[in-house]
């Protein structure tokens, strides 16, 4: 295997593009493989259409990657002195994630280059991870002692806000849009509860639906929230509109489990379990609207997951990754669907959505 520096110097990315027709009307999808050559795996966490972010792997080490979608060129963002790094979100020209120095992880923000890294690590914490951003603010978690505390920053380490409400053992913020943050809290004795905040620990709202043993929120667009809830013996992809009572079960019939990771406008993205493997998925607000994105991949892909969804009014972009049996590795993927030309009123609505540049990431790595 080539060294890390040799891989970076090549600046090459292997791309496979496949055009497939889904069963729904006007649903022509293009699937692009963004896995950079020379790495042993890759994951795309988020995209704004023009760029993608995520990580590529060399052995057990991960390196933050910024892709240019037009030519698939890559920039490694790991700052000098770091042993590992990862990017989970995009906020305009900023990339949000973490870098590891020795054994300590430190939340950070980049603006396109490794040298631009800004350290967000709060004083008095042992590890910190930023995972998403919007409007110059970032969310994630920081370790206070050995326990996670949901965290909010405004671009500097000193701006850190501890979002953990009184009486809870641990917590994590997983996404932000406008004034809203989402994630989960864990009681002193009990399972996680999907949660909303609006900038302070005291603003906490419990989203856990009636009858759910536990739940987590992974994404928000400012008005709707997505995640999962364990109901009737199964993890179910979930959609909320600001309250526990608003819960909608997105899990389609016949699957063994499901999770929604991101929401943009009327669509949600995530994965379902089917025949023992995960399959990247998209919904439009109901279980019956489920679209199996994995079916658009070539046969060598054993499993896949969607981590983010975004629309610029021209295309819908779903980022994620799939496990390629022929190469034995996870590979960064993007599904792209053209949007049919709308009428004048719909154009105005789409323009409003396109101004919302918040992007979020994939948080299943346990950070």
C-alpha atoms as a printed R data frame, in Angstrom:
    type eleno elety resid chain resno       x      y       z
1   ATOM     1    CA   UNK     A     1   0.000  0.000   0.000
2   ATOM     2    CA   UNK     A     2   1.261  3.465  -0.822
3   ATOM     3    CA   UNK     A     3   2.019  5.889   1.970
4   ATOM     4    CA   UNK     A     4  -0.490  8.563   2.959
5   ATOM     5    CA   UNK     A     5   1.580 11.296   1.276
6   ATOM     6    CA   UNK     A     6   1.809  9.308  -1.957
7   ATOM     7    CA   UNK     A     7  -1.944  8.857  -1.964
8   ATOM     8    CA   UNK     A     8  -2.528 12.585  -1.442
9   ATOM     9    CA   UNK     A     9  -0.031 13.538  -4.111
10  ATOM    10    CA   UNK     A    10  -1.863 11.482  -6.711
11  ATOM    11    CA   UNK     A    11  -4.984 13.652  -6.352
12  ATOM    12    CA   UNK     A    12  -6.945 11.002  -8.187
13  ATOM    13    CA   UNK     A    13 -10.427  9.667  -7.442
14  ATOM    14    CA   UNK     A    14 -11.893  6.553  -9.020
15  ATOM    15    CA   UNK     A    15 -15.410  7.297 -10.256
16  ATOM    16    CA   UNK     A    16 -18.085  4.870 -11.395
17  ATOM    17    CA   UNK     A    17 -21.281  6.423 -12.702
18  ATOM    18    CA   UNK     A    18 -24.402  4.380 -13.267
19  ATOM    19    CA   UNK     A    19 -27.746  5.705 -14.476
20  ATOM    20    CA   UNK     A    20 -30.809  3.842 -13.206
21  ATOM    21    CA   UNK     A    21 -34.561  4.306 -13.460
22  ATOM    22    CA   UNK     A    22 -36.534  3.977 -10.210
23  ATOM    23    CA   UNK     A    23 -40.183  2.996 -10.067
24  ATOM    24    CA   UNK     A    24 -41.554  6.430  -9.244
25  ATOM    25    CA   UNK     A    25 -42.470  9.064 -11.839
26  ATOM    26    CA   UNK     A    26 -39.606 11.290 -13.065
27  ATOM    27    CA   UNK     A    27 -37.154  9.372 -10.865
28  ATOM    28    CA   UNK     A    28 -34.028  9.037 -12.979
29  ATOM    29    CA   UNK     A    29 -31.092  8.669 -10.595
30  ATOM    30    CA   UNK     A    30 -27.363  8.911 -11.194
31  ATOM    31    CA   UNK     A    31 -25.167  7.087  -8.690
32  ATOM    32    CA   UNK     A    32 -21.573  8.288  -8.374
33  ATOM    33    CA   UNK     A    33 -18.764  6.555  -6.517
34  ATOM    34    CA   UNK     A    34 -16.362  9.066  -4.934
35  ATOM    35    CA   UNK     A    35 -13.975  6.606  -3.297
36  ATOM    36    CA   UNK     A    36 -10.412  8.022  -3.606
37  ATOM    37    CA   UNK     A    37  -7.903  5.572  -5.046
38  ATOM    38    CA   UNK     A    38  -5.251  4.321  -2.634
39  ATOM    39    CA   UNK     A    39  -7.421  4.419   0.479
40  ATOM    40    CA   UNK     A    40  -8.839  1.346   2.211
41  ATOM    41    CA   UNK     A    41 -12.323  2.814   2.601
42  ATOM    42    CA   UNK     A    42 -14.333  6.037   2.496
43  ATOM    43    CA   UNK     A    43 -17.589  7.573   3.740
44  ATOM    44    CA   UNK     A    44 -19.429 10.651   2.458
45  ATOM    45    CA   UNK     A    45 -21.098 12.469   5.360
46  ATOM    46    CA   UNK     A    46 -22.730 15.477   3.716
47  ATOM    47    CA   UNK     A    47 -22.970 17.523   0.533
48  ATOM    48    CA   UNK     A    48 -24.180 20.881  -0.724
49  ATOM    49    CA   UNK     A    49 -24.199 19.693  -4.322
50  ATOM    50    CA   UNK     A    50 -20.910 21.380  -5.241
51  ATOM    51    CA   UNK     A    51 -18.799 19.697  -2.573
52  ATOM    52    CA   UNK     A    52 -18.875 16.599  -0.394
53  ATOM    53    CA   UNK     A    53 -17.247 15.965   2.981
54  ATOM    54    CA   UNK     A    54 -16.459 12.859   4.951
55  ATOM    55    CA   UNK     A    55 -13.463 10.661   5.617
56  ATOM    56    CA   UNK     A    56 -11.170  8.211   3.881
57  ATOM    57    CA   UNK     A    57  -9.301  5.423   5.647
58  ATOM    58    CA   UNK     A    58  -5.791  4.009   5.616
59  ATOM    59    CA   UNK     A    59  -5.852  0.931   7.799
60  ATOM    60    CA   UNK     A    60  -7.440  1.920  11.109
61  ATOM    61    CA   UNK     A    61  -6.794  5.660  10.674
62  ATOM    62    CA   UNK     A    62  -9.302  8.102   9.187
63  ATOM    63    CA   UNK     A    63  -8.577 11.341   7.384
64  ATOM    64    CA   UNK     A    64 -10.995 14.235   6.822
65  ATOM    65    CA   UNK     A    65 -11.719 14.677   3.116
66  ATOM    66    CA   UNK     A    66 -13.266 17.493   1.086
67  ATOM    67    CA   UNK     A    67 -14.345 16.512  -2.429
68  ATOM    68    CA   UNK     A    68 -15.054 18.799  -5.380
69  ATOM    69    CA   UNK     A    69 -18.150 17.227  -6.950
70  ATOM    70    CA   UNK     A    70 -17.457 18.525 -10.461
71  ATOM    71    CA   UNK     A    71 -14.103 16.806 -10.967
72  ATOM    72    CA   UNK     A    72 -13.927 14.528  -7.879
73  ATOM    73    CA   UNK     A    73 -10.640 16.047  -6.766
74  ATOM    74    CA   UNK     A    74  -9.907 15.781  -3.047
75  ATOM    75    CA   UNK     A    75  -8.334 17.868  -0.303
76  ATOM    76    CA   UNK     A    76  -7.260 16.207   2.923
77  ATOM    77    CA   UNK     A    77  -8.144 18.510   5.823
78  ATOM    78    CA   UNK     A    78  -6.260 16.914   8.730
79  ATOM    79    CA   UNK     A    79  -4.327 19.755  10.428
80  ATOM    80    CA   UNK     A    80  -0.591 19.536  11.022
81  ATOM    81    CA   UNK     A    81   0.237 17.298  13.962
82  ATOM    82    CA   UNK     A    82  -3.056 15.402  13.940
83  ATOM    83    CA   UNK     A    83  -3.144 11.615  13.821
84  ATOM    84    CA   UNK     A    84  -6.735 11.337  12.560
85  ATOM    85    CA   UNK     A    85  -9.568 13.614  11.446
86  ATOM    86    CA   UNK     A    86 -13.140 13.521  10.186
87  ATOM    87    CA   UNK     A    87 -15.670 15.948   8.696
88  ATOM    88    CA   UNK     A    88 -19.386 15.547   9.336
89  ATOM    89    CA   UNK     A    89 -21.019 18.737   8.095
90  ATOM    90    CA   UNK     A    90 -20.950 21.705   5.721
91  ATOM    91    CA   UNK     A    91 -22.026 25.266   6.503
92  ATOM    92    CA   UNK     A    92 -21.483 27.451   3.459
93  ATOM    93    CA   UNK     A    93 -17.704 27.517   2.959
94  ATOM    94    CA   UNK     A    94 -17.038 25.874   6.333
95  ATOM    95    CA   UNK     A    95 -16.472 22.212   7.111
96  ATOM    96    CA   UNK     A    96 -17.262 20.921  10.605
97  ATOM    97    CA   UNK     A    97 -15.667 17.930  12.342
98  ATOM    98    CA   UNK     A    98 -12.763 16.991  14.567
99  ATOM    99    CA   UNK     A    99  -9.032 16.289  14.617
100 ATOM   100    CA   UNK     A   100  -7.230 13.919  16.961
101 ATOM   101    CA   UNK     A   101  -3.947 14.876  18.602
102 ATOM   102    CA   UNK     A   102  -2.464 11.939  20.472
103 ATOM   103    CA   UNK     A   103  -5.391 10.358  22.319
104 ATOM   104    CA   UNK     A   104  -7.525 13.512  22.511
105 ATOM   105    CA   UNK     A   105 -10.157 14.470  19.923
106 ATOM   106    CA   UNK     A   106 -10.761 18.186  19.430
107 ATOM   107    CA   UNK     A   107 -13.799 19.707  17.682
108 ATOM   108    CA   UNK     A   108 -12.889 22.011  14.833
109 ATOM   109    CA   UNK     A   109 -13.926 24.012  11.783
110 ATOM   110    CA   UNK     A   110 -12.141 24.335   8.446
111 ATOM   111    CA   UNK     A   111 -12.567 26.644   5.464
112 ATOM   112    CA   UNK     A   112 -11.235 24.484   2.663
113 ATOM   113    CA   UNK     A   113  -7.647 23.712   3.662
114 ATOM   114    CA   UNK     A   114  -5.824 21.841   6.398
115 ATOM   115    CA   UNK     A   115  -4.100 25.070   7.460
116 ATOM   116    CA   UNK     A   116  -7.442 26.822   8.003
117 ATOM   117    CA   UNK     A   117  -8.419 24.592  10.947
118 ATOM   118    CA   UNK     A   118  -9.885 26.406  13.988
119 ATOM   119    CA   UNK     A   119  -9.810 24.543  17.317
120 ATOM   120    CA   UNK     A   120 -13.207 24.521  19.104
121 ATOM   121    CA   UNK     A   121 -12.147 22.300  22.024
122 ATOM   122    CA   UNK     A   122 -13.658 23.727  25.257
123 ATOM   123    CA   UNK     A   123 -11.479 24.269  28.308
124 ATOM   124    CA   UNK     A   124 -11.976 21.642  30.999
125 ATOM   125    CA   UNK     A   125 -13.183 18.881  28.676
126 ATOM   126    CA   UNK     A   126 -11.291 15.749  27.667
127 ATOM   127    CA   UNK     A   127 -12.600 15.139  24.134
128 ATOM   128    CA   UNK     A   128 -14.868 17.080  21.812
129 ATOM   129    CA   UNK     A   129 -16.523 16.400  18.474
130 ATOM   130    CA   UNK     A   130 -18.372 18.824  16.190
131 ATOM   131    CA   UNK     A   131 -20.724 17.126  13.739
132 ATOM   132    CA   UNK     A   132 -22.851 19.769  11.976
133 ATOM   133    CA   UNK     A   133 -23.192 23.518  11.461
134 ATOM   134    CA   UNK     A   134 -25.517 26.246  10.288
135 ATOM   135    CA   UNK     A   135 -25.231 30.035  10.199
136 ATOM   136    CA   UNK     A   136 -21.780 30.067  11.790
137 ATOM   137    CA   UNK     A   137 -22.797 27.851  14.708
138 ATOM   138    CA   UNK     A   138 -21.764 24.257  15.324
139 ATOM   139    CA   UNK     A   139 -23.113 21.325  17.360
140 ATOM   140    CA   UNK     A   140 -21.734 18.084  18.723
141 ATOM   141    CA   UNK     A   141 -20.623 16.912  22.119
142 ATOM   142    CA   UNK     A   142 -17.786 17.374  24.586
143 ATOM   143    CA   UNK     A   143 -16.685 14.973  27.303
144 ATOM   144    CA   UNK     A   144 -17.039 16.357  30.821
145 ATOM   145    CA   UNK     A   145 -15.209 13.755  32.836
146 ATOM   146    CA   UNK     A   146 -16.103 10.508  31.091
147 ATOM   147    CA   UNK     A   147 -19.560 11.568  29.933
148 ATOM   148    CA   UNK     A   148 -20.832 13.292  26.793
149 ATOM   149    CA   UNK     A   149 -22.507 16.681  27.036
150 ATOM   150    CA   UNK     A   150 -24.481 18.068  24.082
151 ATOM   151    CA   UNK     A   151 -22.608 21.127  22.860
152 ATOM   152    CA   UNK     A   152 -23.134 24.304  20.856
153 ATOM   153    CA   UNK     A   153 -20.422 26.631  19.538
154 ATOM   154    CA   UNK     A   154 -20.327 29.884  17.578
155 ATOM   155    CA   UNK     A   155 -16.991 29.459  15.849
156 ATOM   156    CA   UNK     A   156 -14.621 29.627  18.834
157 ATOM   157    CA   UNK     A   157 -13.700 27.425  21.779
158 ATOM   158    CA   UNK     A   158 -14.712 30.157  24.228
159 ATOM   159    CA   UNK     A   159 -18.237 30.292  22.757
160 ATOM   160    CA   UNK     A   160 -19.033 26.757  23.984
161 ATOM   161    CA   UNK     A   161 -22.522 26.231  25.473
162 ATOM   162    CA   UNK     A   162 -23.258 23.073  27.473
163 ATOM   163    CA   UNK     A   163 -26.758 21.967  26.385
164 ATOM   164    CA   UNK     A   164 -27.158 19.095  28.824
165 ATOM   165    CA   UNK     A   165 -30.306 19.675  30.905
166 ATOM   166    CA   UNK     A   166 -30.217 19.266  34.678
167 ATOM   167    CA   UNK     A   167 -30.825 15.741  35.944
168 ATOM   168    CA   UNK     A   168 -29.459 13.832  32.951
169 ATOM   169    CA   UNK     A   169 -26.405 11.594  32.756
170 ATOM   170    CA   UNK     A   170 -25.206 12.320  29.209
171 ATOM   171    CA   UNK     A   171 -26.322 13.887  25.939
172 ATOM   172    CA   UNK     A   172 -25.296 14.716  22.385
173 ATOM   173    CA   UNK     A   173 -26.385 17.268  19.776
174 ATOM   174    CA   UNK     A   174 -26.400 15.793  16.270
175 ATOM   175    CA   UNK     A   175 -27.695 18.532  13.962
176 ATOM   176    CA   UNK     A   176 -28.585 22.217  13.793
177 ATOM   177    CA   UNK     A   177 -30.786 24.345  11.543
178 ATOM   178    CA   UNK     A   178 -31.555 27.962  12.317
179 ATOM   179    CA   UNK     A   179 -32.196 28.309  16.045
180 ATOM   180    CA   UNK     A   180 -32.935 24.602  16.560
181 ATOM   181    CA   UNK     A   181 -30.577 21.837  17.688
182 ATOM   182    CA   UNK     A   182 -31.502 18.142  17.873
183 ATOM   183    CA   UNK     A   183 -29.990 15.032  19.394
184 ATOM   184    CA   UNK     A   184 -30.645 12.976  22.504
185 ATOM   185    CA   UNK     A   185 -30.315 12.940  26.282
186 ATOM   186    CA   UNK     A   186 -29.781  9.945  28.560
187 ATOM   187    CA   UNK     A   187 -31.394  9.863  32.034
188 ATOM   188    CA   UNK     A   188 -29.439  8.789  35.103
189 ATOM   189    CA   UNK     A   189 -31.248  5.467  34.817
190 ATOM   190    CA   UNK     A   190 -32.896  4.780  31.500
191 ATOM   191    CA   UNK     A   191 -32.460  4.840  27.740
192 ATOM   192    CA   UNK     A   192 -31.842  7.814  25.388
193 ATOM   193    CA   UNK     A   193 -34.627 10.256  24.540
194 ATOM   194    CA   UNK     A   194 -34.813 12.159  21.233
195 ATOM   195    CA   UNK     A   195 -34.458 15.852  21.994
196 ATOM   196    CA   UNK     A   196 -34.718 19.442  20.754
197 ATOM   197    CA   UNK     A   197 -32.958 22.550  22.072
198 ATOM   198    CA   UNK     A   198 -33.042 26.208  21.068
199 ATOM   199    CA   UNK     A   199 -29.669 27.375  22.317
200 ATOM   200    CA   UNK     A   200 -29.763 26.624  26.044
201 ATOM   201    CA   UNK     A   201 -29.948 23.599  28.334
202 ATOM   202    CA   UNK     A   202 -33.193 24.978  29.812
203 ATOM   203    CA   UNK     A   203 -34.872 24.972  26.384
204 ATOM   204    CA   UNK     A   204 -34.804 21.158  26.152
205 ATOM   205    CA   UNK     A   205 -37.887 19.414  24.697
206 ATOM   206    CA   UNK     A   206 -38.480 15.640  24.924
207 ATOM   207    CA   UNK     A   207 -39.458 14.042  21.578
208 ATOM   208    CA   UNK     A   208 -39.675 10.437  22.807
209 ATOM   209    CA   UNK     A   209 -43.041  9.155  21.526
210 ATOM   210    CA   UNK     A   210 -45.538  7.393  23.770
211 ATOM   211    CA   UNK     A   211 -44.729  3.682  23.930
212 ATOM   212    CA   UNK     A   212 -41.122  4.023  22.753
213 ATOM   213    CA   UNK     A   213 -38.434  2.415  24.924
214 ATOM   214    CA   UNK     A   214 -35.884  4.877  23.599
215 ATOM   215    CA   UNK     A   215 -35.272  7.266  20.709
216 ATOM   216    CA   UNK     A   216 -32.676  9.538  19.116
217 ATOM   217    CA   UNK     A   217 -32.984 12.539  16.784
218 ATOM   218    CA   UNK     A   218 -30.314 12.773  14.090
219 ATOM   219    CA   UNK     A   219 -31.413 15.588  11.808
220 ATOM   220    CA   UNK     A   220 -33.478 18.774  11.540
221 ATOM   221    CA   UNK     A   221 -34.438 21.361   8.938
222 ATOM   222    CA   UNK     A   222 -35.593 23.786  11.616
223 ATOM   223    CA   UNK     A   223 -39.230 22.688  11.640
224 ATOM   224    CA   UNK     A   224 -39.110 18.914  11.234
225 ATOM   225    CA   UNK     A   225 -36.871 16.398  12.980
226 ATOM   226    CA   UNK     A   226 -35.837 12.864  12.009
227 ATOM   227    CA   UNK     A   227 -34.275  9.952  13.810
228 ATOM   228    CA   UNK     A   228 -35.395  6.625  15.218
229 ATOM   229    CA   UNK     A   229 -37.596  5.267  17.997
230 ATOM   230    CA   UNK     A   230 -37.693  1.747  19.418
231 ATOM   231    CA   UNK     A   231 -41.376  0.770  19.306
232 ATOM   232    CA   UNK     A   232 -42.952 -2.696  19.446
233 ATOM   233    CA   UNK     A   233 -39.582 -4.439  19.509
234 ATOM   234    CA   UNK     A   234 -38.102 -2.642  16.499
235 ATOM   235    CA   UNK     A   235 -36.049  0.460  15.717
236 ATOM   236    CA   UNK     A   236 -38.242  2.597  13.469
237 ATOM   237    CA   UNK     A   237 -37.296  5.539  11.233
238 ATOM   238    CA   UNK     A   238 -39.052  8.548  12.714
239 ATOM   239    CA   UNK     A   239 -40.301 11.984  11.713
240 ATOM   240    CA   UNK     A   240 -41.418 14.667  14.168
241 ATOM   241    CA   UNK     A   241 -42.734 18.228  13.882
242 ATOM   242    CA   UNK     A   242 -41.542 19.642  17.195
243 ATOM   243    CA   UNK     A   243 -43.326 17.448  19.738
244 ATOM   244    CA   UNK     A   244 -43.505 13.838  20.907
245 ATOM   245    CA   UNK     A   245 -47.171 13.722  19.896
246 ATOM   246    CA   UNK     A   246 -46.306 14.598  16.279
247 ATOM   247    CA   UNK     A   247 -44.330 11.367  15.765
248 ATOM   248    CA   UNK     A   248 -44.695  9.623  12.376
249 ATOM   249    CA   UNK     A   249 -43.458  6.063  11.868
250 ATOM   250    CA   UNK     A   250 -41.546  5.907   8.558
251 ATOM   251    CA   UNK     A   251 -40.638  2.225   8.793
252 ATOM   252    CA   UNK     A   252 -42.015  0.400   5.724
253 ATOM   253    CA   UNK     A   253 -43.644 -3.023   5.976
254 ATOM   254    CA   UNK     A   254 -41.316 -5.983   5.781
255 ATOM   255    CA   UNK     A   255 -38.123 -4.414   7.094
256 ATOM   256    CA   UNK     A   256 -36.381 -5.469  10.302
257 ATOM   257    CA   UNK     A   257 -35.343 -1.976  11.396
258 ATOM   258    CA   UNK     A   258 -34.911  1.522  10.017
259 ATOM   259    CA   UNK     A   259 -33.484  4.954  10.788
260 ATOM   260    CA   UNK     A   260 -33.830  8.422   9.267
261 ATOM   261    CA   UNK     A   261 -30.587 10.420   9.359
262 ATOM   262    CA   UNK     A   262 -31.406 13.677   7.578
263 ATOM   263    CA   UNK     A   263 -34.305 15.835   6.420
264 ATOM   264    CA   UNK     A   264 -34.543 18.535   3.773
265 ATOM   265    CA   UNK     A   265 -37.867 20.032   2.771
266 ATOM   266    CA   UNK     A   266 -40.378 17.239   2.246
267 ATOM   267    CA   UNK     A   267 -37.828 14.421   2.018
268 ATOM   268    CA   UNK     A   268 -35.963 12.291   4.535
269 ATOM   269    CA   UNK     A   269 -32.924 10.026   4.051
270 ATOM   270    CA   UNK     A   270 -31.542  7.097   6.001
271 ATOM   271    CA   UNK     A   271 -31.538  3.303   5.818
272 ATOM   272    CA   UNK     A   272 -33.664  0.207   6.391
273 ATOM   273    CA   UNK     A   273 -32.666 -3.330   7.309
274 ATOM   274    CA   UNK     A   274 -33.784 -5.934   4.799
275 ATOM   275    CA   UNK     A   275 -32.625 -9.550   4.432
276 ATOM   276    CA   UNK     A   276 -29.926 -8.922   7.019
277 ATOM   277    CA   UNK     A   277 -28.332 -5.890   5.313
278 ATOM   278    CA   UNK     A   278 -28.858 -2.128   5.417
279 ATOM   279    CA   UNK     A   279 -30.192 -0.356   2.339
280 ATOM   280    CA   UNK     A   280 -29.917  3.385   1.678
281 ATOM   281    CA   UNK     A   281 -33.390  4.904   1.625
282 ATOM   282    CA   UNK     A   282 -35.445  8.032   0.980
283 ATOM   283    CA   UNK     A   283 -38.934  8.926   2.192
284 ATOM   284    CA   UNK     A   284 -41.399 11.741   1.539
285 ATOM   285    CA   UNK     A   285 -43.109 11.916   4.908
286 ATOM   286    CA   UNK     A   286 -44.815  8.509   5.114
287 ATOM   287    CA   UNK     A   287 -43.818  4.854   5.399
288 ATOM   288    CA   UNK     A   288 -45.543  4.107   2.084
289 ATOM   289    CA   UNK     A   289 -43.390  6.708   0.283
290 ATOM   290    CA   UNK     A   290 -40.189  4.686   0.904
291 ATOM   291    CA   UNK     A   291 -37.737  4.501  -2.019
292 ATOM   292    CA   UNK     A   292 -35.003  1.837  -1.926
293 ATOM   293    CA   UNK     A   293 -31.863  3.638  -3.126
294 ATOM   294    CA   UNK     A   294 -29.762  0.508  -2.676
295 ATOM   295    CA   UNK     A   295 -31.571 -1.095  -5.609
296 ATOM   296    CA   UNK     A   296 -29.931  1.522  -7.855
297 ATOM   297    CA   UNK     A   297 -26.434  0.235  -7.052
298 ATOM   298    CA   UNK     A   298 -24.576 -2.415  -9.026
299 ATOM   299    CA   UNK     A   299 -24.698 -5.978  -7.738
300 ATOM   300    CA   UNK     A   300 -21.283 -5.938  -6.029
301 ATOM   301    CA   UNK     A   301 -22.638 -3.631  -3.297
302 ATOM   302    CA   UNK     A   302 -23.788 -5.760  -0.358
303 ATOM   303    CA   UNK     A   303 -25.158 -2.932   1.797
304 ATOM   304    CA   UNK     A   304 -25.507  0.855   1.853
305 ATOM   305    CA   UNK     A   305 -26.606  3.745   4.040
306 ATOM   306    CA   UNK     A   306 -27.668  7.330   3.321
307 ATOM   307    CA   UNK     A   307 -26.241  9.993   5.620
308 ATOM   308    CA   UNK     A   308 -27.555 13.284   4.224
309 ATOM   309    CA   UNK     A   309 -30.017 14.829   1.771
310 ATOM   310    CA   UNK     A   310 -29.927 18.262   0.128
311 ATOM   311    CA   UNK     A   311 -31.604 20.019  -2.808
312 ATOM   312    CA   UNK     A   312 -30.476 23.091  -4.724
313 ATOM   313    CA   UNK     A   313 -33.772 23.298  -6.641
314 ATOM   314    CA   UNK     A   314 -32.202 21.605  -9.665
315 ATOM   315    CA   UNK     A   315 -31.200 18.252  -8.220
316 ATOM   316    CA   UNK     A   316 -31.681 16.277  -5.038
317 ATOM   317    CA   UNK     A   317 -28.398 14.976  -3.604
318 ATOM   318    CA   UNK     A   318 -28.219 12.023  -1.215
319 ATOM   319    CA   UNK     A   319 -24.811 11.212   0.234
320 ATOM   320    CA   UNK     A   320 -23.690  8.059   1.979
321 ATOM   321    CA   UNK     A   321 -21.657  4.941   1.419
322 ATOM   322    CA   UNK     A   322 -21.899  1.302   0.402
323 ATOM   323    CA   UNK     A   323 -19.916 -1.837   1.134
324 ATOM   324    CA   UNK     A   324 -18.374 -3.137  -2.089
325 ATOM   325    CA   UNK     A   325 -17.874 -6.909  -2.016
326 ATOM   326    CA   UNK     A   326 -15.450 -6.844  -4.937
327 ATOM   327    CA   UNK     A   327 -13.059 -4.447  -3.157
328 ATOM   328    CA   UNK     A   328 -13.903 -5.418   0.442
329 ATOM   329    CA   UNK     A   329 -14.385 -1.829   1.591
330 ATOM   330    CA   UNK     A   330 -16.893  0.928   2.249
331 ATOM   331    CA   UNK     A   331 -16.980  3.486  -0.565
332 ATOM   332    CA   UNK     A   332 -18.324  7.068  -0.562
333 ATOM   333    CA   UNK     A   333 -21.415  7.432  -2.753
334 ATOM   334    CA   UNK     A   334 -23.788 10.112  -3.985
335 ATOM   335    CA   UNK     A   335 -27.238  9.543  -5.473
336 ATOM   336    CA   UNK     A   336 -28.462 12.418  -7.687
337 ATOM   337    CA   UNK     A   337 -32.023 12.944  -8.905
338 ATOM   338    CA   UNK     A   338 -33.052 15.769 -11.274
339 ATOM   339    CA   UNK     A   339 -36.053 17.757 -10.073
340 ATOM   340    CA   UNK     A   340 -38.817 18.290 -12.660
341 ATOM   341    CA   UNK     A   341 -39.260 21.944 -13.626
342 ATOM   342    CA   UNK     A   342 -41.765 23.505 -11.183
343 ATOM   343    CA   UNK     A   343 -44.270 26.281 -11.651
344 ATOM   344    CA   UNK     A   344 -43.553 29.852 -10.572
345 ATOM   345    CA   UNK     A   345 -44.924 29.421  -7.021
346 ATOM   346    CA   UNK     A   346 -42.877 26.282  -6.418
347 ATOM   347    CA   UNK     A   347 -39.755 28.033  -7.701
348 ATOM   348    CA   UNK     A   348 -40.079 30.610  -4.933
349 ATOM   349    CA   UNK     A   349 -40.338 27.871  -2.312
350 ATOM   350    CA   UNK     A   350 -37.319 26.034  -3.719
351 ATOM   351    CA   UNK     A   351 -35.298 29.232  -3.706
352 ATOM   352    CA   UNK     A   352 -35.974 29.547  -0.001
353 ATOM   353    CA   UNK     A   353 -34.800 25.990   0.597
354 ATOM   354    CA   UNK     A   354 -31.658 26.515  -1.448
355 ATOM   355    CA   UNK     A   355 -30.665 29.418   0.784
356 ATOM   356    CA   UNK     A   356 -30.504 27.028   3.698
357 ATOM   357    CA   UNK     A   357 -26.950 25.750   3.310
358 ATOM   358    CA   UNK     A   358 -26.887 23.744   6.543
359 ATOM   359    CA   UNK     A   359 -25.489 20.307   6.020
360 ATOM   360    CA   UNK     A   360 -25.100 17.534   8.522
361 ATOM   361    CA   UNK     A   361 -23.152 14.350   8.857
362 ATOM   362    CA   UNK     A   362 -23.061 10.794   9.564
363 ATOM   363    CA   UNK     A   363 -22.904 10.034  13.262
364 ATOM   364    CA   UNK     A   364 -23.050  6.279  13.363
365 ATOM   365    CA   UNK     A   365 -19.361  5.980  14.167
366 ATOM   366    CA   UNK     A   366 -20.142  6.414  17.870
367 ATOM   367    CA   UNK     A   367 -18.383  9.763  18.258
